[in-house]
Amino acid sequence: MKTFLLLGLLGAYCSALSTKQQRRFPDDFLIGTATASYQIEGAWNEDGKGENIWDYITHNNPTVIVDESNGDIAADSYHNVERDVEMMRELGLDVYRFSLSWSRILPSGFANEVNEAGVDYYNRLINEMLKYNITPMISLYHWDLPQKLQELGGFANPLIADWFEDYARVVFSKLGDRVKLWITFNEPREVCYEGYGFTTKAPILNATAVGTYMCARNLLLAHAKAYYLYNNEFKTKQGGQCGITISVNSFKPLTDSEEDRAATELKQQAEWGIYAHPIFSQEGGFPKELVVRVAEKSAEHGYPRTRLPQLSEEERVLIRGTADFFGVNHYTGYLVSATRHTPEYSTVSLLSDINVGTYRPVEWLQSAASWLTLMPNSIYDVLTHLKNKYNDPIFYVTENGWATSPEIGLEDDDRITYYRAALESILDSLDAGVRLKGYMAWSLMDNFEWLAGYTERFGLYEVDFSDPARPRTPRKSAFVYKEILRSRVIDHDYEPDTAVMTIDEGH
Ligand SMILES: C[C@H]1O[C@@H](Oc2ccc([N+](=O)[O-])cc2)[C@H](O)[C@@H](O)[C@H]1O
């Protein structure tokens, strides 16, 4: 009797497993890859392009980059339009997300002078993609602010909202006839906290106590202006959609205690709620607990007013609801504790304001980037959490990926493990009713990984940065990703023949 029961259970388990293996991505679900201008384009001063904040930092302060490298040439995508699109065709991509270099289009940042050669590069890329039915998704801003605008304060200057609107108008007018998926900003947290409150992204202001919050307010207003511009002047004619991409890590309480749960909520508010809540919640505005906490901490440190600038009633209403979709960049997650944290912070910052600890169990697979581990089913956690919190918006996962060291070369088995797990989690999210329309792997090819330079590789294609031609070679993960795109299922037993990469019929 016992044996029968066991066999029955085993049978049910196997059939559940095989059903799971056969789950398909819907035909209209867009699967693709993502890149960003400064990380791949190179041609930093060619054809009229202006200087941006990464050009400035890497040229004037090279030691902040681990290998003292820069994006002057990067993957040289500016000179490789056809090869880049050929790789998209080899993989069979539905969608390719890339960003525009603001200073390639408007060299000074201001819209009085348009650099047509820069616009032409993007025209050539878009037209080549469309020839092969690859949908472009464009981020207007992925961290490379024109240096001239930085010299005027960048995102600390409230006028950034007007400058960004002017830039967006040029872009929508020039490219909007063919591009239907727009993202205003990539990852406000990394722009504002890392760039204005810390030292890990340009412009490295380290204006810890107040910079992050000033930037957050101005960036949200810039986003809202660009959204209304598209809605009011372009949407009817061009028929596209405009959203924003926020980096959302999964945060789970370390224990079931009330304190750890409260710490987790506060950590979420500080990391991504500060950007998501004003746009996606019904009430709008900054998250309430965070507002209270920053006010308390400001008073504690002798500031006569809170360091989180208030949104006026008019601004709260203006920003609320300004996204047709929620772009989620998701890579990893943490366990959060209220008590087990670094006891003293040397400066006042967003981190000391919230004062919580984060942990990762050693069992989680570690990548070549210290911040990136594989937290099981974290995409599902994040998407279902956001769905419930923000009234079921439409989502795209606009980035998700894995770092290997350069020495790994083409045999990137951990990347395959990561992508298979992530894509199972995506299918779980679709099964749970998340209105998720697409998924983009970071990245199509190796590129300049900000302060890590070329020491961390994220590409499905390896780029040889020692060769002036920057040849691209598919990694094993590229073959696996191609098979998932072709079959629309995840076969965990699939072993690719990596001898030759071909372009399949239809691409
Ligand atoms: C590797 C890519 O990283 C993206 O940025 C972040 C930022 C923060 C996290 N995080 O887990 O906290 C993950 C990824 C970035 O958008 C892209 O350009 C790449 O560098």
The ligand as a Tripos MOL2 file, in Angstrom:
@<TRIPOS>MOLECULE
LIG
   20    21     1     0     0
SMALL
NO_CHARGES

@<TRIPOS>ATOM
      1 C1         24.3980   45.5280  -14.5560 C.3       1 LIG1
      2 C2         23.3880   46.6110  -14.8440 C.3       1 LIG1
      3 O1         23.0000   47.1960  -13.6230 O.3       1 LIG1
      4 C3         21.9400   48.1170  -13.7140 C.3       1 LIG1
      5 O2         21.8630   48.7850  -12.4960 O.3       1 LIG1
      6 C4         21.6060   48.1340  -11.3240 C.ar      1 LIG1
      7 C5         21.5470   48.9010  -10.1940 C.ar      1 LIG1
      8 C6         21.2510   48.3560   -8.9650 C.ar      1 LIG1
      9 C7         21.0240   47.0150   -8.8640 C.ar      1 LIG1
     10 N1         20.7470   46.4390   -7.6060 N.pl3     1 LIG1
     11 O3         20.5960   45.2070   -7.5160 O.2       1 LIG1
     12 O4         20.6500   47.1530   -6.6330 O.3       1 LIG1
     13 C8         21.0640   46.2320   -9.9790 C.ar      1 LIG1
     14 C9         21.3720   46.7960  -11.2230 C.ar      1 LIG1
     15 C10        22.1430   49.1890  -14.7930 C.3       1 LIG1
     16 O5         20.8980   49.7590  -15.1390 O.3       1 LIG1
     17 C11        22.7950   48.6750  -16.0590 C.3       1 LIG1
     18 O6         23.2950   49.7780  -16.7630 O.3       1 LIG1
     19 C12        23.9030   47.6810  -15.7870 C.3       1 LIG1
     20 O7         25.0120   48.3050  -15.2820 O.3       1 LIG1
@<TRIPOS>BOND
     1     1     2 1
     2     2     3 1
     3     2    19 1
     4     3     4 1
     5     4     5 1
     6     4    15 1
     7     5     6 1
     8     6     7 ar
     9     6    14 ar
    10     7     8 ar
    11     8     9 ar
    12     9    10 1
    13     9    13 ar
    14    10    11 2
    15    10    12 1
    16    13    14 ar
    17    15    16 1
    18    15    17 1
    19    17    18 1
    20    17    19 1
    21    19    20 1
@<TRIPOS>SUBSTRUCTURE
     1 LIG1         1 GROUP 0 **** ****
